[in-house]
Amino acid sequence: MPFITYLSGLLTAQMLSDDQLISGVEIRCEEKGRCPSTCHLCRRPGKEQLSPTPVLLEINRVIPLYTLIQDNGTKEAFKSALMSSYWCSGKGDVIDDWCRCDLSAFDASGLPNCSPLPQPVLRLSPSVEPSSTVVSLEWVDVQPAIGTKVSDYILQHKKVDEYTDTDLYTGEFLSFADDLLSGLGTSCVAAGRSHGEVPEVNIYSVIFKCLEPDGLYKFTLYAVDTRGRHSELSTVTLRTACPLVDDNKAEEIADKIYNLYNGYTSGKEQQTAYNTLMEVSASMLFRVQHHYNSHYEKFGDFVWRSEDELGPRKAHLILRRLERVSSHCSSLLRSPYIQSRVDTVPYLFCRSEEVRPAGMVWYSILKDTKITYII
């Protein structure tokens, strides 16, 4: 049966019915456009005129499908099936705001799993620009209205580089409810809670304030429900901004090293040059090398002069630190001029005012906990 014929028959049945009109059905027809010429179903035999294309004009009311059914028994069965399919994966029944799973809907650990645990999506916070030491991350609360109850979020962060075995070094795990919202975590991490465009939507944020400049970090987040299930992981990997470098000081150190290398270098002068170059950061050392080669390369570049004056072993200890500077930061440190800019970023520190008994898990802890915001 063509769609327009079905609509016409439904409209006729509604007009001829002596009972209550079919709720939620309103049909208005208007000719707008034509069917495409490639559609053979739209062509009328013997006529060149094409039939008009049905157009959905507007939706004036949204109601559940089961309200269109008149029989109460059928309506309840349809409603129960729809609720089960949407909230309980079709493997259980909706009871108030939770799912009663069927006997076949249990995992290998014996836990009911008919109610899916949504995956939180971790992302960079658009309100705080990442710097060399500060990064802000956020995610939207995935607590559904019906079904599983999210009791906590677990956030893992670790620094990833070629000097660390990522399989052995797991980083640090933080419980959002127990460590961050309670105020028991480290002072280098601050947590907060805000609302999205809709008041019912909670957005959780975590600010890391003590990261190393020019470092590659991996952040992983997953949700935990009251039954101990874990959601799928959400991961963000980023590199912090390049560290601040005092360009004037770097040039002064380059001049100092040249004077120590110039002429006969005594043992004391060699040790002074070695200590000076080992005490500065890797980025500062890179800039010192840039200034040294810019001014004194005609007397020998920085690498050759260091090996000649300090010996291969000490020179190697100094120069291998340059390998820790990323390609991005090294390209910036080769710039003719460096201009520093310092920004202050406000952040929120949260402390819980409630004391929960040890060992007790409340699924509503993330929403019901009283939070004190300190700016």
Secondary structure, DSSP 8 states (H G I E B T S, - for coil): --HHHHHHHHHHHHHH-SS---TT--------SB--TT-GGGB-TT---B-B------------GGGG---HHHHHHHHHHHHHHHHSTTSEEEETTEEEE-TT-B-TTS-B-SS-------EE-TTS---SS-EEEEEE----SSS--EEEEEEEEEE--TTS-TTT---EEEEIIIIITTS-S-TTEEEEEEE-SSTT-EEEEEEE----TT-EEEEEEEEEETT--B---EEEEEE-------HHHHHHHHHHHHHHHSS---HHHHHHHHHHHHHS-HHHHHHHHHHHHHHHGGG--HHHHHHHHH-HHHHHHHHGGGGGS-HHHHHHHTSS------------EEEE-----TT---TTHHHH--EEEE-
